[in-house]
């Protein structure tokens, strides 16, 4: 009976765990504390969980800029490529056709980086407005 009552006493004295804050561990240990840890989660996992629960606003802005810019410029370049004339001479041939998609991706990425302040800035401001 002493074992069950001591376990109940330890459980009653345990601190509750919150997932939004990393758990703290007691640095002073004795024989009773060594057998019962303060946390269920390992501290490294709890720290990663805490980082994931608090998003970085700059990461949101960067992801928004990349998505909008790449989507817009990729569609624009694709439409532009469909309307261009293929000359009989001085054509890149099959190699140009194969790597044109990769070239368009690189061009879209560079155009996104060059115009992200003017193009996606106002869109992000509207996106980040509070909604009812």
Helices and strands as residue ranges (DSSP letters): H 2-13, H 31-35, H 43-53, H 57-83, H 93-115, I 116-120, H 121-127
